[in-house]
Amino acid sequence: MDTAMDYLVSGLPPGPFLPLFALDDEALRARGASRVVADASPGYPCRVTLEDAAPGETLLLLHWPHLDVATPYRSGGPIFVREAATRAAVFRNRVPEQQRSRLLSVRAYDAGGWMRDAEVDEGTRLEALIERFFADPEVAFLHVHNARRGCYACRVDRAA
């Protein structure tokens, strides 16, 4: 396989979210979060499992600082996390189905968190964007966002 295409697509670690499910609705609101129940699929994309929740599943909707760096690109936004999410998804050299079915904004960053490139395209073209961005040796990682709502979706790293 071409080393430019050797990559990992990763969900968020579940640890920071697990204690939040024990909080009542008032305590969640005090943290700027809320408990929701999926009423359709797709529509509730879990950022830990990189799968959409099934109707009836409980999730949290909360703010997550997905790019916590000391640059102008520092950023955070809303994410969904399924209550059943206990392990972060990792996909080696393949794109999760959740990403294939959406219009995506893909942002390429160097190791210091400075944006080097970006593109909006259909999720079915994500592999081509990964290859294009990682052709630049200065690109350390990619952040994928849902283009329509702007929510953080996942991270793509060069595989070691």
N, C-alpha and C positions, 0 to 999 in steps of 0.2 A: 504494500500500500504506500502511496505517496505520503512522505512525512508531513507535507503541508496539510494533509487531510486527517492526520492522526489527532483526534480531539475527544474531549469529554464534555457532555452536556449534563449539568448538575442541578438538582433541586436544592432548596435551602435545608440546612440541618434542622431537625424537628425540636431540638432541645429548648430553644427560647420560647417556643409556642406551647409546649405541653402544659406548663402550670397555668396558663391563661384559661384553659378550658374549665378549670375548677372554679373560676371567678363567677359571681353572679352578674346579671346584666348591668346593674348599677356600677359595679367595680370595673367592668369592661368599658362602659361609657366614660368613666373617669380617666381611662387610658386612651380614649379616642378610638375604641374598637367596638365591634358589635358581633353578636352571635346571629348567624343566618342559617336557614334551612334551604338547601337547593330545591328549586321547584321545576327545573328543566335541565336538560343536558344536550349539548354543551351549554356552558354559561357560568360555571363556577370552577375555574381552573386552579387546582391546588398547586402551590409553589414548592411544596416538599416532594410530593409523589410525581409531579408533572403529569397528572391525570385529571380529567374533569370529574367532579363529584357526581354521583348518581342522585336523581331526585329522592328527597327524604334524608339525605346525609346532612349532618351538622358541620358547619364551618365557622371559622372566625374571619371577619373582614377587618383588617388593621393596617396601620402604616408600617412600612419596613424601610430602613435606610440601606438601600441596595448598593449604593456607591458612596461609602463613608470615607472620603478622601479629602485632603486639603488642597483642592483645586476648584476652579469655578464649576466643574462638572459634578460636584458633590450633589447627591440626589437621593430621594426616597419617594415612596408612593404607596398606594393601596395594593394589598395582596389578599388572596384567600388561602386559608390553610384548613384542610380537612381534619376533623377530630380523630379520624382513624389513621392519620399520617404519623407513623412512628419511625420511618426510615427514609432518608433522602434518596431519591432516584439518581442513578448515574447511568448514562447511556454512552458507550464507547463507539465512536465512529458511526453513529446513527442518530437521527433526529426523532424525538418522541412524537407520537401521533398528535398529541395536544398542540404542538407547534405547527404541524403541517396544515392544519385546518383553519389557520388564522392569517390575517394580514399582519406582518411583523415590521417593527422598527429595530434594526440591528445596529449596535454602536460598538465600534472597535476602540480599545483603550491601550495605552502603553502601561508599563509596570507602575508608573507613578500616578495613574488615574487621569491622564490627559487624553482626550478624544483625538484619534487620528483619522477616523473615517466613519461614515454612517450611510445607511441605505434603508429604504422602505420597499418591501417586496412581499409576495405571497409566500406563506410558509413552505410550500412545495419547492421553493427555490433556496431554502436555508442552507443546504449543503454547498451550493455554488457560492453563496455569500461567505460562508466559513472559509472555503478554499481561497477566495479572493482576498479576504482580510488577512488571513494567516500567511499569505504570500509576502506580506510586509513583515520583515523580521522584528520590527519595533512593536508590533501588536502583540500584547501579552494575553489579553482575554477579550471576550465579547459579552455584551449584555443584550439580551433579547427582550423586547417589550411588545405588548399588544399595541399595534399602531392606532386602532380606533379609540380605545379607552386609555391608552398610555400606561397601563399597569405593567410592572416588572414581570417577566415570564421565567427566565432562567439565565444561567451563565454558561459560557462555552470557554474552555481552556485548552491550550495545546496539551496533548497527552505526553507524559514523560516516558 
